[in-house]
Amino acid sequence: MMRSPALAALAIALVVAGCATTETAPPVPPRLTATEGRALVDRLLPPHLADRAGWATDVHAAFAALDLPETSQNVCAAIAIAEQESGLRVDPQVPGLARIARKEIDARRERAGVPGLMVEAALALPSSNGKSYGERLDAVTTEGQLSELYEDFIGRVPFGRTLFADRNPVRTGGPMQVSVSFAQAQLEARPYPYPSADSARREVFTRRGGLYFGIAHLLDYRAPYDRYLYRFADFNAGRYASRNAAFQQALTQVSGIPLTPDGALLRVDDGKVSDTPSATEAAARSVARRLGMQPDGVRGDLEQGRSEAFARSTLYTRVFDEAERLSGKRMARAAVPQIVLHSPKITRKLTTEWFAERVDGRFRQCLQRDRQPR
């Protein structure tokens, strides 16, 4: 049975994982050719950008490789993140980075019990490019340079692994400041579209890789959002954080226990889920029997909090049903997580809400460029 190209394109669009909806929910147009895709991106990029053709090519290639709809809304969402995170620079400079790096090395030295004189002696050793590690450290201005220096130091200096335990402290980078751990997981989940990828870490600091992994993180998952704002918040706080924050608000309504809607459902210590219940888990356990659940069954549902499946769980469904019964109105299914951001690079109080709103403003400016006469 033959189907029209328009119907085929619509069917594909409905199953694509990363298609977010907007306030007006426009229909997804037929998939663009490579020439059309690059032209769309070029039209949406901000004016006076160096190497527009290169940026347009790499953005289009990421959408094509991820099989995502290349709509103005999706492209502008990606551009807005890159503008906010790097000013559309491949490896942006970080003010005071050498000082931040030395502080990190000193903190790790103290935790490892390594004398300061040993670290200074190690930094005086010649690195792989002939300069001493100390000289290179004092000259770093970007996270890509610093990451490469750490990798060299860990691999060549006798106690480099003692200080860093094979864990490079540079965790994000590139034009969209995507996390290296996400990039590594993405490489394991699906084929990388470019040849000769030395490592996820190295690719994050390239334009092609940084855009590919960043766009995947932003758009390549199904989420029940009616605004891109919540994807922008998720990009900062983790996938489904906005959905989970709304769940925490509903759980507060049901339990009467005030919860911070931060999107984190389980307690995490040193990067691992803790056996100690979080405030959210404790609140859910307190009303489990009222919801027709066993308290011990709460943890299993909350463990799905970083996946689409949580929205189909018994706990999620019954909490919202009860919250709406009590309030007499429909509860929001998304809320921007309330998180204060912490990083050595941050010198003033910033929040996930601030980040999401800033990106949303850039997103709307980008959409205006698509409406300007040419």
Secondary structure by P-SEA (a helix, b strand, c coil): ccccaaaaaaaaaaaccccccccccccccccccaaaaaaaaaaaccccccaaaaaaaaaaaaaaaacccccaaaaaaaaaaaaacccccccccccaaaaaaaaaaaaaaaaacccaaaaaaaaaccccccccaaaaaaacccaaaaaaaaaaaaaccccccccccccccccccccccccaaaaaaaaaaccccccccccaaaaaacaaaaaaaaaaaccccccccccaaaaaaaaacccaaaaaaaaaaaaaaaacccccccccccccccccccccccaaaaaaaaacccccccccaaaaaaaacccccccccaaaaaaaaaaaaaaccccccccccccccccccccccccaaaaaaaaaaaaaaaaaaaaccc
